[in-house]
Amino acid sequence: MELQKALEEYEKYFSENYFFYIGFVKTDSEIISEIQKYIKTRKKQRLPKYEDNLQ
């Protein structure tokens, strides 16, 4: 499966885009595997929690 198709499947299944974390590098295969896991388990990707007032 190619990355674009996996991203489209995620969006179709969850009605939202897969979120790419800034500064976190994954290969296309890792992203595809992760998306397949989310769809298989019917659990959405957890979005990051940002801390206010970090210096």
WOGI-V92136 format. One record per pair of residues at least 6 apart in sequence whose C-alpha atoms are under 8 Angstrom apart, sorted by the first residue. I is the first residue (numbers start at 1). GAP is how many residues later the second one is. D is the distance in whole Angstrom. If there is no record, write none. Layout:
i:I gap:GAP d:D
i:I gap:GAP d:D
//
This chain:
i:1 gap:31 d:8
i:2 gap:26 d:8
i:2 gap:30 d:8
i:3 gap:25 d:6
i:3 gap:26 d:8
i:3 gap:28 d:7
i:3 gap:29 d:6
i:6 gap:26 d:6
i:6 gap:29 d:7
i:6 gap:30 d:8
i:7 gap:10 d:7
i:7 gap:11 d:6
i:7 gap:25 d:8
i:7 gap:28 d:7
i:10 gap:6 d:7
i:10 gap:7 d:7
i:10 gap:8 d:6
i:10 gap:25 d:6
i:10 gap:29 d:7
i:11 gap:6 d:5
i:11 gap:7 d:7
i:13 gap:26 d:7
i:14 gap:30 d:7
i:18 gap:27 d:7
i:19 gap:26 d:8
i:19 gap:28 d:7
i:21 gap:27 d:8
i:38 gap:6 d:6
i:38 gap:7 d:7
//
